[in-house]
Amino acid sequence: MTEPLVAGSMIGILGGGQLGRMLSVAAARLGYRCHIYEPGAGAPAGHVAERVTTAGYDNEAALRTFAESVDVITYEFENIPTSALDILETLKPIRPGREALRVSQDRI
């Protein structure tokens, strides 16, 4: 069993849309901070998160810097390229894990 996050921990969220925004607000109410990683500028979650990185999912340097700044990583939608997870999962835990993402990407 994994240990719960300590209050004040930084949650990294891949994707900065409306779900990321709602997740950031809920996390803040529980005493957590959020760092959004989003390729597009002006992401809705960026208005409520503590930090935002605007870079492509293929930008390895940005992904590594993002991972160094967070305690755990999650994602707000199922279309995260698995190549980004290949990099991130070696640096920080990703919850839910890769298998959940694989299943959610399988439309059949």
N, CA, C and O atoms as CSV, one atom per row, in Angstrom:
chain,resi,resn,atom,element,x,y,z
A,1,MET,N,N,0.837,-1.179,0.000
A,1,MET,CA,C,0.000,0.000,0.000
A,1,MET,C,C,0.882,1.243,0.000
A,1,MET,O,O,1.893,1.291,0.701
A,2,THR,N,N,0.506,2.235,-0.777
A,2,THR,CA,C,1.280,3.463,-0.818
A,2,THR,C,C,0.862,4.386,0.318
A,2,THR,O,O,-0.290,4.382,0.754
A,3,GLU,N,N,1.803,5.162,0.779
A,3,GLU,CA,C,1.538,6.119,1.849
A,3,GLU,C,C,0.801,7.327,1.291
A,3,GLU,O,O,1.033,7.714,0.145
A,4,PRO,N,N,-0.081,7.928,2.079
A,4,PRO,CA,C,-0.766,9.141,1.607
A,4,PRO,C,C,0.217,10.298,1.474
A,4,PRO,O,O,1.254,10.330,2.136
A,5,LEU,N,N,-0.123,11.231,0.621
A,5,LEU,CA,C,0.716,12.418,0.453
A,5,LEU,C,C,0.643,13.293,1.695
A,5,LEU,O,O,-0.417,13.442,2.302
A,6,VAL,N,N,1.753,13.856,2.056
A,6,VAL,CA,C,1.823,14.789,3.176
A,6,VAL,C,C,1.211,16.114,2.729
A,6,VAL,O,O,1.411,16.540,1.592
A,7,ALA,N,N,0.474,16.756,3.611
A,7,ALA,CA,C,-0.098,18.070,3.289
A,7,ALA,C,C,1.006,18.999,2.814
A,7,ALA,O,O,2.110,18.998,3.359
A,8,GLY,N,N,0.702,19.785,1.804
A,8,GLY,CA,C,1.688,20.689,1.220
A,8,GLY,C,C,2.454,20.095,0.052
A,8,GLY,O,O,3.211,20.798,-0.618
A,9,SER,N,N,2.262,18.800,-0.197
A,9,SER,CA,C,2.944,18.157,-1.324
A,9,SER,C,C,2.496,18.788,-2.636
A,9,SER,O,O,1.399,19.337,-2.740
A,10,MET,N,N,3.361,18.698,-3.625
A,10,MET,CA,C,3.070,19.228,-4.959
A,10,MET,C,C,2.612,18.085,-5.858
A,10,MET,O,O,3.333,17.108,-6.057
A,11,ILE,N,N,1.406,18.222,-6.395
A,11,ILE,CA,C,0.849,17.244,-7.325
A,11,ILE,C,C,1.061,17.754,-8.740
A,11,ILE,O,O,0.640,18.864,-9.068
A,12,GLY,N,N,1.699,16.969,-9.569
A,12,GLY,CA,C,1.878,17.315,-10.971
A,12,GLY,C,C,0.706,16.782,-11.773
A,12,GLY,O,O,0.370,15.603,-11.667
A,13,ILE,N,N,0.082,17.628,-12.566
A,13,ILE,CA,C,-1.070,17.224,-13.365
A,13,ILE,C,C,-0.745,17.398,-14.844
A,13,ILE,O,O,-0.443,18.503,-15.295
A,14,LEU,N,N,-0.807,16.315,-15.587
A,14,LEU,CA,C,-0.624,16.371,-17.035
A,14,LEU,C,C,-1.958,16.744,-17.656
A,14,LEU,O,O,-2.928,15.994,-17.548
A,15,GLY,N,N,-2.012,17.880,-18.295
A,15,GLY,CA,C,-3.244,18.398,-18.882
A,15,GLY,C,C,-3.789,19.528,-18.028
A,15,GLY,O,O,-3.824,19.442,-16.800
A,16,GLY,N,N,-4.213,20.586,-18.699
A,16,GLY,CA,C,-4.653,21.770,-17.975
A,16,GLY,C,C,-6.052,22.223,-18.298
A,16,GLY,O,O,-6.350,23.414,-18.208
A,17,GLY,N,N,-6.921,21.303,-18.675
A,17,GLY,CA,C,-8.295,21.655,-19.018
A,17,GLY,C,C,-9.185,21.813,-17.798
A,17,GLY,O,O,-8.708,22.013,-16.681
A,18,GLN,N,N,-10.490,21.719,-18.035
A,18,GLN,CA,C,-11.461,21.912,-16.961
A,18,GLN,C,C,-11.316,20.876,-15.847
A,18,GLN,O,O,-11.461,21.215,-14.673
A,19,LEU,N,N,-11.034,19.628,-16.192
A,19,LEU,CA,C,-10.845,18.616,-15.148
A,19,LEU,C,C,-9.606,18.911,-14.317
A,19,LEU,O,O,-9.611,18.723,-13.101
A,20,GLY,N,N,-8.554,19.369,-14.966
A,20,GLY,CA,C,-7.353,19.768,-14.239
A,20,GLY,C,C,-7.630,20.935,-13.311
A,20,GLY,O,O,-7.094,21.001,-12.204
A,21,ARG,N,N,-8.460,21.846,-13.759
A,21,ARG,CA,C,-8.846,22.986,-12.926
A,21,ARG,C,C,-9.605,22.514,-11.682
A,21,ARG,O,O,-9.309,22.935,-10.564
A,22,MET,N,N,-10.583,21.636,-11.894
A,22,MET,CA,C,-11.360,21.127,-10.754
A,22,MET,C,C,-10.475,20.331,-9.797
A,22,MET,O,O,-10.637,20.426,-8.581
A,23,LEU,N,N,-9.551,19.554,-10.332
A,23,LEU,CA,C,-8.621,18.794,-9.502
A,23,LEU,C,C,-7.735,19.730,-8.683
A,23,LEU,O,O,-7.492,19.482,-7.502
A,24,SER,N,N,-7.253,20.800,-9.305
A,24,SER,CA,C,-6.406,21.766,-8.599
A,24,SER,C,C,-7.150,22.443,-7.455
A,24,SER,O,O,-6.596,22.622,-6.370
A,25,VAL,N,N,-8.403,22.818,-7.697
A,25,VAL,CA,C,-9.209,23.461,-6.657
A,25,VAL,C,C,-9.441,22.488,-5.502
A,25,VAL,O,O,-9.292,22.859,-4.338
A,26,ALA,N,N,-9.807,21.240,-5.822
A,26,ALA,CA,C,-10.048,20.237,-4.780
A,26,ALA,C,C,-8.765,19.951,-3.989
A,26,ALA,O,O,-8.803,19.823,-2.765
A,27,ALA,N,N,-7.650,19.853,-4.684
A,27,ALA,CA,C,-6.373,19.592,-4.012
A,27,ALA,C,C,-6.016,20.731,-3.061
A,27,ALA,O,O,-5.560,20.490,-1.944
A,28,ALA,N,N,-6.223,21.956,-3.499
A,28,ALA,CA,C,-5.915,23.116,-2.649
A,28,ALA,C,C,-6.746,23.090,-1.370
A,28,ALA,O,O,-6.244,23.425,-0.297
A,29,ARG,N,N,-7.995,22.700,-1.476
A,29,ARG,CA,C,-8.865,22.614,-0.290
A,29,ARG,C,C,-8.361,21.576,0.707
A,29,ARG,O,O,-8.633,21.670,1.903
A,30,LEU,N,N,-7.627,20.590,0.207
A,30,LEU,CA,C,-7.078,19.543,1.069
A,30,LEU,C,C,-5.645,19.844,1.516
A,30,LEU,O,O,-5.018,19.030,2.193
A,31,GLY,N,N,-5.135,21.010,1.137
A,31,GLY,CA,C,-3.800,21.409,1.565
A,31,GLY,C,C,-2.671,21.030,0.644
A,31,GLY,O,O,-1.509,21.046,1.050
A,32,TYR,N,N,-2.991,20.683,-0.604
A,32,TYR,CA,C,-1.961,20.335,-1.581
A,32,TYR,C,C,-1.764,21.468,-2.573
A,32,TYR,O,O,-2.623,22.334,-2.735
A,33,ARG,N,N,-0.621,21.443,-3.227
A,33,ARG,CA,C,-0.311,22.408,-4.274
A,33,ARG,C,C,-0.272,21.660,-5.598
A,33,ARG,O,O,-0.027,20.454,-5.624
A,34,CYS,N,N,-0.513,22.374,-6.704
A,34,CYS,CA,C,-0.525,21.721,-8.015
A,34,CYS,C,C,0.362,22.443,-9.012
A,34,CYS,O,O,0.472,23.669,-9.016
A,35,HIS,N,N,0.985,21.644,-9.851
A,35,HIS,CA,C,1.807,22.117,-10.963
A,35,HIS,C,C,1.216,21.478,-12.220
A,35,HIS,O,O,1.187,20.254,-12.352
A,36,ILE,N,N,0.751,22.312,-13.126
A,36,ILE,CA,C,0.115,21.862,-14.365
A,36,ILE,C,C,1.162,21.775,-15.478
A,36,ILE,O,O,2.001,22.664,-15.622
A,37,TYR,N,N,1.103,20.701,-16.257
A,37,TYR,CA,C,1.924,20.567,-17.463
A,37,TYR,C,C,0.954,20.517,-18.632
A,37,TYR,O,O,0.169,19.578,-18.761
A,38,GLU,N,N,1.014,21.536,-19.485
A,38,GLU,CA,C,0.039,21.684,-20.565
A,38,GLU,C,C,0.718,22.244,-21.808
A,38,GLU,O,O,1.417,23.254,-21.721
A,39,PRO,N,N,0.529,21.610,-22.960
A,39,PRO,CA,C,1.126,22.124,-24.188
A,39,PRO,C,C,0.559,23.468,-24.652
A,39,PRO,O,O,1.287,24.277,-25.227
A,40,GLY,N,N,-0.718,23.714,-24.411
A,40,GLY,CA,C,-1.349,24.938,-24.906
A,40,GLY,C,C,-1.291,26.077,-23.901
A,40,GLY,O,O,-1.358,25.859,-22.691
A,41,ALA,N,N,-1.167,27.291,-24.414
A,41,ALA,CA,C,-1.148,28.468,-23.542
A,41,ALA,C,C,-2.551,28.785,-23.037
A,41,ALA,O,O,-3.541,28.472,-23.699
A,42,GLY,N,N,-2.632,29.399,-21.876
A,42,GLY,CA,C,-3.900,29.855,-21.334
A,42,GLY,C,C,-4.816,28.744,-20.855
A,42,GLY,O,O,-6.037,28.873,-20.944
A,43,ALA,N,N,-4.263,27.672,-20.358
A,43,ALA,CA,C,-5.063,26.534,-19.898
A,43,ALA,C,C,-5.914,26.924,-18.691
A,43,ALA,O,O,-5.433,27.636,-17.808
A,44,PRO,N,N,-7.179,26.469,-18.635
A,44,PRO,CA,C,-8.058,26.795,-17.512
A,44,PRO,C,C,-7.467,26.440,-16.147
A,44,PRO,O,O,-7.636,27.200,-15.193
A,45,ALA,N,N,-6.782,25.312,-16.036
A,45,ALA,CA,C,-6.203,24.910,-14.752
A,45,ALA,C,C,-5.090,25.851,-14.312
A,45,ALA,O,O,-4.808,25.976,-13.121
A,46,GLY,N,N,-4.468,26.503,-15.266
A,46,GLY,CA,C,-3.389,27.429,-14.945
A,46,GLY,C,C,-3.831,28.630,-14.130
A,46,GLY,O,O,-3.007,29.284,-13.491
A,47,HIS,N,N,-5.119,28.924,-14.147
A,47,HIS,CA,C,-5.633,30.060,-13.397
A,47,HIS,C,C,-5.750,29.778,-11.907
A,47,HIS,O,O,-5.862,30.709,-11.109
A,48,VAL,N,N,-5.727,28.510,-11.522
A,48,VAL,CA,C,-5.901,28.158,-10.108
A,48,VAL,C,C,-4.723,27.371,-9.539
A,48,VAL,O,O,-4.645,27.198,-8.322
A,49,ALA,N,N,-3.819,26.898,-10.362
A,49,ALA,CA,C,-2.676,26.110,-9.892
A,49,ALA,C,C,-1.538,27.027,-9.446
A,49,ALA,O,O,-1.450,28.185,-9.854
A,50,GLU,N,N,-0.675,26.479,-8.603
A,50,GLU,CA,C,0.477,27.246,-8.135
A,50,GLU,C,C,1.509,27.463,-9.240
A,50,GLU,O,O,2.117,28.529,-9.332
A,51,ARG,N,N,1.702,26.440,-10.079
A,51,ARG,CA,C,2.688,26.532,-11.153
A,51,ARG,C,C,2.116,25.959,-12.432
A,51,ARG,O,O,1.222,25.114,-12.409
A,52,VAL,N,N,2.648,26.436,-13.553
A,52,VAL,CA,C,2.256,25.931,-14.871
A,52,VAL,C,C,3.503,25.819,-15.734
A,52,VAL,O,O,4.323,26.736,-15.781
A,53,THR,N,N,3.637,24.702,-16.405
A,53,THR,CA,C,4.658,24.538,-17.429
A,53,THR,C,C,3.935,24.409,-18.758
A,53,THR,O,O,3.072,23.547,-18.922
A,54,THR,N,N,4.288,25.264,-19.702
A,54,THR,CA,C,3.700,25.209,-21.035
A,54,THR,C,C,4.767,24.662,-21.979
A,54,THR,O,O,5.695,25.367,-22.375
A,55,ALA,N,N,4.608,23.392,-22.327
A,55,ALA,CA,C,5.566,22.727,-23.209
A,55,ALA,C,C,4.905,21.482,-23.781
A,55,ALA,O,O,3.939,20.966,-23.219
A,56,GLY,N,N,5.425,21.013,-24.884
A,56,GLY,CA,C,4.880,19.829,-25.531
A,56,GLY,C,C,5.192,18.558,-24.763
A,56,GLY,O,O,6.151,18.495,-23.994
A,57,TYR,N,N,4.363,17.548,-24.987
A,57,TYR,CA,C,4.594,16.262,-24.341
A,57,TYR,C,C,5.821,15.555,-24.896
A,57,TYR,O,O,6.244,14.533,-24.355
A,58,ASP,N,N,6.390,16.079,-25.956
A,58,ASP,CA,C,7.611,15.511,-26.522
A,58,ASP,C,C,8.873,16.261,-26.082
A,58,ASP,O,O,9.970,15.953,-26.547
A,59,ASN,N,N,8.722,17.235,-25.194
A,59,ASN,CA,C,9.848,18.036,-24.716
A,59,ASN,C,C,10.452,17.365,-23.483
A,59,ASN,O,O,10.010,17.599,-22.358
A,60,GLU,N,N,11.454,16.539,-23.707
A,60,GLU,CA,C,12.039,15.745,-22.624
A,60,GLU,C,C,12.621,16.610,-21.510
A,60,GLU,O,O,12.454,16.288,-20.333
A,61,ALA,N,N,13.289,17.683,-21.855
A,61,ALA,CA,C,13.879,18.548,-20.821
A,61,ALA,C,C,12.788,19.159,-19.940
A,61,ALA,O,O,12.930,19.204,-18.718
A,62,ALA,N,N,11.707,19.626,-20.552
A,62,ALA,CA,C,10.605,20.217,-19.781
A,62,ALA,C,C,9.920,19.166,-18.910
A,62,ALA,O,O,9.548,19.453,-17.773
A,63,LEU,N,N,9.750,17.953,-19.434
A,63,LEU,CA,C,9.147,16.883,-18.646
A,63,LEU,C,C,10.003,16.555,-17.430
A,63,LEU,O,O,9.478,16.353,-16.334
A,64,ARG,N,N,11.310,16.500,-17.618
A,64,ARG,CA,C,12.215,16.203,-16.502
A,64,ARG,C,C,12.191,17.308,-15.448
A,64,ARG,O,O,12.172,17.023,-14.251
A,65,THR,N,N,12.192,18.547,-15.881
A,65,THR,CA,C,12.130,19.675,-14.948
A,65,THR,C,C,10.809,19.654,-14.184
A,65,THR,O,O,10.785,19.882,-12.974
A,66,PHE,N,N,9.716,19.382,-14.884
A,66,PHE,CA,C,8.403,19.252,-14.260
A,66,PHE,C,C,8.434,18.168,-13.182
A,66,PHE,O,O,8.003,18.403,-12.053
A,67,ALA,N,N,8.937,16.990,-13.524
A,67,ALA,CA,C,8.980,15.870,-12.577
A,67,ALA,C,C,9.807,16.204,-11.339
A,67,ALA,O,O,9.463,15.789,-10.233
A,68,GLU,N,N,10.890,16.949,-11.519
A,68,GLU,CA,C,11.736,17.325,-10.378
A,68,GLU,C,C,11.006,18.237,-9.398
A,68,GLU,O,O,11.380,18.309,-8.227
A,69,SER,N,N,9.973,18.932,-9.858
A,69,SER,CA,C,9.284,19.914,-9.016
A,69,SER,C,C,8.060,19.360,-8.292
A,69,SER,O,O,7.426,20.079,-7.520
A,70,VAL,N,N,7.716,18.089,-8.531
A,70,VAL,CA,C,6.489,17.524,-7.958
A,70,VAL,C,C,6.805,16.278,-7.125
A,70,VAL,O,O,7.893,15.709,-7.204
A,71,ASP,N,N,5.815,15.880,-6.329
A,71,ASP,CA,C,5.964,14.678,-5.503
A,71,ASP,C,C,5.299,13.459,-6.121
A,71,ASP,O,O,5.729,12.329,-5.891
A,72,VAL,N,N,4.263,13.682,-6.898
A,72,VAL,CA,C,3.521,12.625,-7.571
A,72,VAL,C,C,2.910,13.225,-8.833
A,72,VAL,O,O,2.699,14.435,-8.914
A,73,ILE,N,N,2.627,12.375,-9.816
A,73,ILE,CA,C,2.078,12.852,-11.088
A,73,ILE,C,C,0.768,12.122,-11.369
A,73,ILE,O,O,0.640,10.924,-11.117
A,74,THR,N,N,-0.200,12.870,-11.896
A,74,THR,CA,C,-1.448,12.301,-12.360
A,74,THR,C,C,-1.781,12.942,-13.699
A,74,THR,O,O,-1.021,13.776,-14.191
A,75,TYR,N,N,-2.888,12.570,-14.285
A,75,TYR,CA,C,-3.286,13.145,-15.573
A,75,TYR,C,C,-4.780,13.387,-15.558
A,75,TYR,O,O,-5.532,12.696,-14.871
A,76,GLU,N,N,-5.200,14.384,-16.329
A,76,GLU,CA,C,-6.605,14.763,-16.302
A,76,GLU,C,C,-7.404,14.245,-17.494
A,76,GLU,O,O,-8.621,14.426,-17.544
A,77,PHE,N,N,-6.754,13.618,-18.429
A,77,PHE,CA,C,-7.457,13.039,-19.574
A,77,PHE,C,C,-6.638,11.896,-20.140
A,77,PHE,O,O,-5.453,11.757,-19.837
A,78,GLU,N,N,-7.280,11.072,-20.969
A,78,GLU,CA,C,-6.664,9.823,-21.397
A,78,GLU,C,C,-5.752,9.931,-22.611
A,78,GLU,O,O,-5.145,8.931,-22.995
A,79,ASN,N,N,-5.634,11.081,-23.219
A,79,ASN,CA,C,-4.830,11.170,-24.446
A,79,ASN,C,C,-3.400,11.649,-24.217
A,79,ASN,O,O,-2.800,12.259,-25.102
A,80,ILE,N,N,-2.869,11.382,-23.069
A,80,ILE,CA,C,-1.462,11.688,-22.791
A,80,ILE,C,C,-0.606,10.683,-23.561
A,80,ILE,O,O,-0.815,9.477,-23.433
A,81,PRO,N,N,0.348,11.156,-24.355
A,81,PRO,CA,C,1.212,10.214,-25.074
A,81,PRO,C,C,2.002,9.339,-24.100
A,81,PRO,O,O,2.590,9.840,-23.142
A,82,THR,N,N,2.010,8.053,-24.351
A,82,THR,CA,C,2.742,7.159,-23.460
A,82,THR,C,C,4.244,7.422,-23.490
A,82,THR,O,O,4.952,7.057,-22.551
A,83,SER,N,N,4.735,8.045,-24.544
A,83,SER,CA,C,6.164,8.394,-24.591
A,83,SER,C,C,6.522,9.388,-23.475
A,83,SER,O,O,7.639,9.363,-22.959
A,84,ALA,N,N,5.589,10.249,-23.109
A,84,ALA,CA,C,5.826,11.166,-21.987
A,84,ALA,C,C,5.901,10.385,-20.677
A,84,ALA,O,O,6.727,10.685,-19.815
A,85,LEU,N,N,5.034,9.382,-20.532
A,85,LEU,CA,C,5.069,8.549,-19.320
A,85,LEU,C,C,6.354,7.740,-19.231
A,85,LEU,O,O,6.846,7.472,-18.135
A,86,ASP,N,N,6.903,7.347,-20.388
A,86,ASP,CA,C,8.163,6.606,-20.391
A,86,ASP,C,C,9.239,7.390,-19.656
A,86,ASP,O,O,10.048,6.810,-18.932
A,87,ILE,N,N,9.250,8.684,-19.835
A,87,ILE,CA,C,10.229,9.552,-19.179
A,87,ILE,C,C,9.841,9.785,-17.725
A,87,ILE,O,O,10.656,9.601,-16.822
A,88,LEU,N,N,8.604,10.188,-17.504
A,88,LEU,CA,C,8.161,10.601,-16.174
A,88,LEU,C,C,8.151,9.476,-15.144
A,88,LEU,O,O,8.503,9.699,-13.986
A,89,GLU,N,N,7.754,8.271,-15.549
A,89,GLU,CA,C,7.613,7.200,-14.569
A,89,GLU,C,C,8.952,6.738,-13.996
A,89,GLU,O,O,8.984,6.061,-12.968
A,90,THR,N,N,10.045,7.094,-14.646
A,90,THR,CA,C,11.364,6.773,-14.098
A,90,THR,C,C,11.781,7.788,-13.031
A,90,THR,O,O,12.742,7.565,-12.295
A,91,LEU,N,N,11.055,8.895,-12.955
A,91,LEU,CA,C,11.424,9.981,-12.049
A,91,LEU,C,C,10.506,10.132,-10.845
A,91,LEU,O,O,10.965,10.437,-9.744
A,92,LYS,N,N,9.209,9.921,-11.050
A,92,LYS,CA,C,8.227,10.091,-9.970
A,92,LYS,C,C,7.090,9.101,-10.152
A,92,LYS,O,O,6.846,8.636,-11.265
A,93,PRO,N,N,6.385,8.769,-9.060
A,93,PRO,CA,C,5.234,7.879,-9.206
A,93,PRO,C,C,4.111,8.544,-10.005
A,93,PRO,O,O,3.871,9.745,-9.879
A,94,ILE,N,N,3.438,7.753,-10.817
A,94,ILE,CA,C,2.298,8.238,-11.598
A,94,ILE,C,C,1.077,7.448,-11.141
A,94,ILE,O,O,1.064,6.217,-11.163
A,95,ARG,N,N,0.049,8.191,-10.727
A,95,ARG,CA,C,-1.182,7.572,-10.226
A,95,ARG,C,C,-2.386,8.173,-10.923
A,95,ARG,O,O,-2.490,9.400,-10.924
A,96,PRO,N,N,-3.305,7.427,-11.516
A,96,PRO,CA,C,-3.203,5.988,-11.716
A,96,PRO,C,C,-2.077,5.665,-12.687
A,96,PRO,O,O,-1.625,6.520,-13.448
A,97,GLY,N,N,-1.644,4.437,-12.644
A,97,GLY,CA,C,-0.485,4.006,-13.421
A,97,GLY,C,C,-0.744,3.821,-14.906
A,97,GLY,O,O,-1.838,4.078,-15.409
A,98,ARG,N,N,0.269,3.378,-15.572
A,98,ARG,CA,C,0.284,3.211,-17.018
A,98,ARG,C,C,-0.816,2.287,-17.525
A,98,ARG,O,O,-1.394,2.542,-18.581
A,99,GLU,N,N,-1.112,1.223,-16.794
A,99,GLU,CA,C,-2.134,0.289,-17.255
A,99,GLU,C,C,-3.508,0.956,-17.323
A,99,GLU,O,O,-4.273,0.692,-18.250
A,100,ALA,N,N,-3.827,1.804,-16.370
A,100,ALA,CA,C,-5.105,2.525,-16.404
A,100,ALA,C,C,-5.175,3.431,-17.632
A,100,ALA,O,O,-6.222,3.538,-18.271
A,101,LEU,N,N,-4.069,4.075,-17.954
A,101,LEU,CA,C,-4.038,4.936,-19.136
A,101,LEU,C,C,-4.187,4.095,-20.407
A,101,LEU,O,O,-4.920,4.478,-21.319
A,102,ARG,N,N,-3.504,2.967,-20.471
A,102,ARG,CA,C,-3.610,2.111,-21.640
A,102,ARG,C,C,-5.054,1.659,-21.863
A,102,ARG,O,O,-5.556,1.706,-22.986
A,103,VAL,N,N,-5.706,1.229,-20.813
A,103,VAL,CA,C,-7.081,0.769,-20.919
A,103,VAL,C,C,-7.996,1.894,-21.361
A,103,VAL,O,O,-8.863,1.690,-22.210
A,104,SER,N,N,-7.813,3.077,-20.797
A,104,SER,CA,C,-8.697,4.202,-21.155
A,104,SER,C,C,-8.454,4.694,-22.579
A,104,SER,O,O,-9.344,5.305,-23.172
A,105,GLN,N,N,-7.283,4.446,-23.137
A,105,GLN,CA,C,-7.014,4.849,-24.516
A,105,GLN,C,C,-7.559,3.850,-25.529
A,105,GLN,O,O,-7.675,4.174,-26.711
A,106,ASP,N,N,-7.890,2.655,-25.091
A,106,ASP,CA,C,-8.410,1.627,-25.987
A,106,ASP,C,C,-9.916,1.844,-26.176
A,106,ASP,O,O,-10.709,1.485,-25.306
A,107,ARG,N,N,-10.301,2.418,-27.287
A,107,ARG,CA,C,-11.695,2.764,-27.539
A,107,ARG,C,C,-12.564,1.561,-27.891
A,107,ARG,O,O,-13.790,1.662,-27.897
A,108,ILE,N,N,-11.938,0.430,-28.183
A,108,ILE,CA,C,-12.698,-0.765,-28.517
A,108,ILE,C,C,-13.025,-1.520,-27.260
A,108,ILE,O,O,-13.668,-2.568,-27.320
